[in-house]
Amino acid sequence: MFKVGRKVLFCFFFVIILSSIPVYAETVFVYIEKGDMVLNNGINDDAVLWITRIEDGIMDTLFDSGHIVFSNDSGRNQIGDFEVLNQLAKSGGAAILVSAVLNLKISDDAMVISGEYKVYNLFTDDIIFTNNYVFNDPLQKRNSIEDKLFSAGKSVGKQIESTL
């Protein structure tokens, strides 16, 4: 017959056991709602881009921490209604819904990014966590708005990740 060494048998069973352990990554749906936008006269309202940038920051952080993350392109598709968001998230297989509001105030020399976010457990439809965020930054150049929104999104994403 065929002789198998102890090390080979051990490795075989070790691989079988490891492959049977489920790897758990929560699926997260991210939605950003447009809040108040107060802009200096020289700045165009690029809310679609700005919402997308903060959404990207949140999603990058959650993805980097091992979550499966998706959105419905919040910048272009403003929904707002929880029941619609809930169904949309569940239809994509999400267990967690992150819903946030982006408020933005841009003056000649400063930018204030603020809002509120809520994290929902979609199995129970309960709020896991809610919090406000505020980032007040000097505005050195106009093209840095998107970068600052992305950084703010990453910071919010870290706060959200700590609750999951």
N, C-alpha and C positions, 0 to 999 in steps of 0.2 A: 504494500500500500504506500501511500504518500505520507512522509514524515514531515511534520511542521514543528519548528522550534517554538519555545515558549515566548521569545521576543516577538516573533511574527504573530502568534495568536494574541498576545497582549495588544500589539499595535492594531490588529484587525478589530478587536472588540472595543478598543479605545475610540477608533474612528467611528464605529457604528454607534456607540453611546453619544459621542459629540454631535453626530449628525441628527440624532433624534431629539436633541435639546432645541426647543424653538428659540429663534432669535426674534426679540420683540422690538419693533419700532412703531411708535404711534404714528398714525396718519393725521396730519394737521391741515385744516383748511384755513387760509388767511384772507381776511377781507378788510379793506380800508375804506372808510367813508369820508367824503369831503366835508370838512367842517367850515369854520369861518376863515376866510382868506382876506387879509387886510394888506394891500400892496401899495408901495410907493408909486407915484405916477409914472415913473420910467420903467416899470417892470410889467411885463405881460403875464397874464394869468395862464400858467402852464400846469394847471391842476392835474391833468391826466398824467403828465410826466412826473410831477412831484409825488403823487400818490403811488405811482409805480416804483419810484426810487425808495420810499420808506418801506413799501411792501417787499421789495427785493432785499433790503437789509434784514428785515425780520425773517424772511424765508431762508436766506443764506445762513443765518445763525442757527436756526432750527435744523436745517439740513445738515450743517456741519456737526451738529451734536447727535446725529443719527436718526432724525425723524424723516418720514416721507411727507413732503410738503407740496401743496398745490393751491392755486387761487383761481379766481374767475376773472382775472384782469380787472381788478377793482377800479383802476383809473378810468376805464372806458364803460364799465358796467356798474353803475351805482344802483344798489338794491335797497339796502337799509332795513328792510323788514326781517325780523328774526326768523319767522317761520319759513320764509323763502330761502334765507341763508342756511337754515338748519337742513332743509330738504336737499338743497344743492350740495352741501357738504357731505351729507349722508349718502347721496347718490354717487359720490366719488369715493366712498369708502372711508371717510374721515371719522375718527373717534373724538377729535378735538376741533373746536371752532375758535379761532382768534378773530375777534371783531374789534377794530380800532377806529377812532376818529382822528383825522389830521386837521389841526388848526395851524395856520401859518400867518405870521405878521412880519412883513419885511419893510424896513425903513431904509433911509440912506446909509446908515452905518451899522445896523444890527438886524438879526433875524431871530425870531422866537418861534420855535417849533413846539407845539403842545397838543395835548389831547388826552383821551381816555382809552383804555383797552379793557376788554373782557375776555376771559378764557372759559369756554363752556365744555363740559363733558357731554358728548352727544348721545351717550348711552342712557343717561338720566335726564338730559336737558337742563342740568343744574350749572350754575356759575361756579367754577372752581376758584377763580381769582379775578379781581378787578383792581385797576390802579390808574393813576394819572401820570403823565410824563410831561416834563418841561425841559427844553434845551434852549438856552439863550446864548447865542454866539455873535461875536462881531462879524460883520460881513466885509471881507477884504475885496472880493471881486465877485461880480455877478454870476460868473459861470461856476462858482463854488456852491450854489444853492443845492444842486443835485447831489453833490458829494456830501454836504452836511446832512441832507435828508437820508441818504444811504447810511451814514454813520449813526444818525439818530435811530434808524430802523434796527441796526445791529445792536445798539444798546437796549432798545425795547425788547428785541429778540432774546437777549441774555436774561432780562428780567422775566420774560415769559418762560424761558427754559428752566429757570430756577423753581417754577411752580409745577412743572410737569414731572 
